[in-house]
Amino acid sequence: MIAIIRIAGQVKIRKDMVETLNRLNLKKKYSCILIDKPKAEELGMIEKIKSFVAYGEINSETLKKLIEARGKYSKSKVHFRLHPPRGGIESKKGFGVGKGVLGNNKEKINDLILRML
């Protein structure tokens, strides 16, 4: 299961990127969706907006904590609103400093979600 968290706000984002974020129901900063079995179209949308979101594989323990803290769960796309991460976020780093949290975080997405509950 893939968790996708919007990190960037709405300032200076092209209209086609805003449309893609809206289609994935990531309309506000720090909103999160879960996709159980992503289709090729959804993977293409994720690849297009990877510089505005953090995504990765969520494990069952983190999923259980997310559902307990933030709401209900069904098999379709699930939407959650999260807090800004405790300890800050490193998405605005300059050249050579590090990637931050944007893009594919693989298993590190679980740590980010736990900091945002």
Secondary structure, DSSP 4 states (H G I P E B T S, - for coil): -EEEEE-S-STT--HHHHHHHHHTT--STTEEEEESS--HHHHHHHHHTTTTEEEEEPPHHHHHHHHHHH----SS-EEEE-PPPTT----S--TTT--TT-EE-GGGHHHHHHHH-
